[in-house]
Amino acid sequence: MLNKNKGLEMDNDKFLIGKKIKEIRKKNNLTQENFCEQIGIEPSSLSNIENGKSFPSMQTVLRIMEKLGATPADFFDFEYLKDEKVLESEMFDIIRNLSYDKKQIIYRIIKQFDI
């Protein structure tokens, strides 16, 4: 029997990896077409990867790393891509455990974003 949570985790992993690849592509000012030419895949394959419908092959990941100077960390650092509620909860937990002095510093930083 298939573990439902495992399937959801894999879907989320596909989505996050796709999002990171799209981010890397845009960071290098490449269109999907140009990017595909450089890494040797079809635009439809890249679209499926960037939209979280499929995983890139290891060969594709290695080509991206080689052609664009990306590192493994570029693909797998998802900390800032968390769901908004999860991100807020973790931020509040971190702040809650800080000293008062550090909370004041964080407060001043946050106030700079006040619109």
DRENDO-1510 file (C-alpha; in Angstrom, 1 decimal, always signed):
<recs>
REC; n; res; u; v; w
REC; 1; MET; +0.0; +0.0; +0.0 .
REC; 2; LEU; +1.3; +3.5; -1.0 .
REC; 3; ASN; +2.0; +5.8; +1.9 .
REC; 4; LYS; -0.1; +8.9; +1.2 .
REC; 5; ASN; +2.2; +11.2; +3.1 .
REC; 6; LYS; +5.2; +10.0; +1.2 .
REC; 7; GLY; +3.4; +10.8; -2.1 .
REC; 8; LEU; +2.7; +14.3; -0.8 .
REC; 9; GLU; +6.3; +14.8; +0.2 .
REC; 10; MET; +7.5; +13.8; -3.2 .
REC; 11; ASP; +5.0; +16.2; -4.9 .
REC; 12; ASN; +6.3; +18.9; -2.6 .
REC; 13; ASP; +9.9; +18.1; -3.4 .
REC; 14; LYS; +9.2; +18.2; -7.1 .
REC; 15; PHE; +7.5; +21.6; -6.7 .
REC; 16; LEU; +10.4; +23.0; -4.6 .
REC; 17; ILE; +13.1; +21.7; -6.9 .
REC; 18; GLY; +11.2; +23.0; -9.9 .
REC; 19; LYS; +10.9; +26.4; -8.3 .
REC; 20; LYS; +14.6; +26.5; -7.5 .
REC; 21; ILE; +15.5; +25.6; -11.1 .
REC; 22; LYS; +13.2; +28.3; -12.4 .
REC; 23; GLU; +14.9; +30.7; -10.0 .
REC; 24; ILE; +18.3; +29.7; -11.2 .
REC; 25; ARG; +17.3; +30.2; -14.8 .
REC; 26; LYS; +15.8; +33.6; -14.2 .
REC; 27; LYS; +18.8; +34.7; -12.1 .
REC; 28; ASN; +20.9; +34.0; -15.2 .
REC; 29; ASN; +18.4; +36.0; -17.4 .
REC; 30; LEU; +17.6; +33.0; -19.5 .
REC; 31; THR; +14.4; +32.3; -21.3 .
REC; 32; GLN; +13.1; +28.7; -21.2 .
REC; 33; GLU; +14.2; +28.2; -24.8 .
REC; 34; ASN; +17.8; +29.5; -24.2 .
REC; 35; PHE; +18.1; +27.5; -21.0 .
REC; 36; CYS; +16.9; +24.3; -22.7 .
REC; 37; GLU; +19.5; +24.8; -25.5 .
REC; 38; GLN; +22.2; +25.1; -22.9 .
REC; 39; ILE; +21.3; +22.1; -20.9 .
REC; 40; GLY; +20.0; +19.9; -23.8 .
REC; 41; ILE; +16.4; +19.2; -22.9 .
REC; 42; GLU; +13.1; +20.0; -24.5 .
REC; 43; PRO; +11.1; +23.1; -23.4 .
REC; 44; SER; +8.1; +20.9; -22.5 .
REC; 45; SER; +10.4; +18.9; -20.2 .
REC; 46; LEU; +11.7; +22.1; -18.5 .
REC; 47; SER; +8.1; +23.3; -18.2 .
REC; 48; ASN; +7.1; +20.1; -16.4 .
REC; 49; ILE; +10.1; +20.4; -14.1 .
REC; 50; GLU; +9.6; +24.0; -13.3 .
REC; 51; ASN; +5.9; +23.4; -12.6 .
REC; 52; GLY; +6.6; +20.5; -10.2 .
REC; 53; LYS; +5.1; +17.8; -12.5 .
REC; 54; SER; +8.4; +15.9; -12.8 .
REC; 55; PHE; +11.8; +15.6; -11.3 .
REC; 56; PRO; +14.8; +16.6; -13.4 .
REC; 57; SER; +17.2; +13.7; -14.2 .
REC; 58; MET; +20.5; +13.6; -12.5 .
REC; 59; GLN; +22.1; +14.3; -15.9 .
REC; 60; THR; +20.0; +17.5; -16.2 .
REC; 61; VAL; +20.9; +18.6; -12.7 .
REC; 62; LEU; +24.6; +18.1; -13.5 .
REC; 63; ARG; +24.3; +20.0; -16.8 .
REC; 64; ILE; +22.7; +23.0; -15.0 .
REC; 65; MET; +25.5; +22.9; -12.4 .
REC; 66; GLU; +28.1; +22.8; -15.1 .
REC; 67; LYS; +26.6; +25.4; -17.5 .
REC; 68; LEU; +25.5; +27.9; -14.9 .
REC; 69; GLY; +27.9; +27.3; -12.0 .
REC; 70; ALA; +25.1; +26.2; -9.7 .
REC; 71; THR; +25.9; +24.2; -6.6 .
REC; 72; PRO; +24.0; +21.3; -5.0 .
REC; 73; ALA; +23.0; +23.8; -2.3 .
REC; 74; ASP; +21.4; +26.0; -5.0 .
REC; 75; PHE; +19.0; +23.1; -5.7 .
REC; 76; PHE; +18.2; +22.0; -2.2 .
REC; 77; ASP; +18.1; +25.1; +0.0 .
REC; 78; PHE; +14.3; +25.4; +0.5 .
REC; 79; GLU; +14.3; +27.1; +3.9 .
REC; 80; TYR; +12.9; +30.4; +2.6 .
REC; 81; LEU; +10.3; +28.7; +0.3 .
REC; 82; LYS; +8.3; +27.4; +3.2 .
REC; 83; ASP; +4.5; +27.9; +3.5 .
REC; 84; GLU; +3.7; +31.3; +4.9 .
REC; 85; LYS; +2.1; +29.9; +8.1 .
REC; 86; VAL; +5.0; +27.6; +8.7 .
REC; 87; LEU; +7.5; +30.4; +8.1 .
REC; 88; GLU; +5.6; +32.8; +10.4 .
REC; 89; SER; +5.4; +30.1; +13.1 .
REC; 90; GLU; +9.1; +29.3; +13.0 .
REC; 91; MET; +10.0; +33.0; +13.0 .
REC; 92; PHE; +7.9; +33.6; +16.1 .
REC; 93; ASP; +9.4; +30.7; +17.8 .
REC; 94; ILE; +12.9; +32.0; +17.1 .
REC; 95; ILE; +12.0; +35.5; +18.2 .
REC; 96; ARG; +10.3; +34.2; +21.3 .
REC; 97; ASN; +13.5; +32.6; +22.5 .
REC; 98; LEU; +15.8; +35.6; +21.9 .
REC; 99; SER; +17.0; +38.0; +24.6 .
REC; 100; TYR; +15.2; +41.3; +25.0 .
REC; 101; ASP; +18.1; +43.2; +23.4 .
REC; 102; LYS; +18.0; +41.0; +20.3 .
REC; 103; LYS; +14.2; +41.4; +20.2 .
REC; 104; GLN; +14.7; +45.2; +20.1 .
REC; 105; ILE; +17.1; +44.8; +17.2 .
REC; 106; ILE; +14.6; +42.6; +15.3 .
REC; 107; TYR; +11.9; +45.1; +16.0 .
REC; 108; ARG; +13.9; +48.0; +14.5 .
REC; 109; ILE; +14.6; +45.9; +11.4 .
REC; 110; ILE; +11.0; +44.9; +11.0 .
REC; 111; LYS; +9.8; +48.5; +11.4 .
REC; 112; GLN; +11.9; +49.5; +8.4 .
REC; 113; PHE; +9.5; +47.5; +6.3 .
REC; 114; ASP; +6.4; +49.1; +7.8 .
REC; 115; ILE; +4.3; +50.5; +5.0 .
</recs>
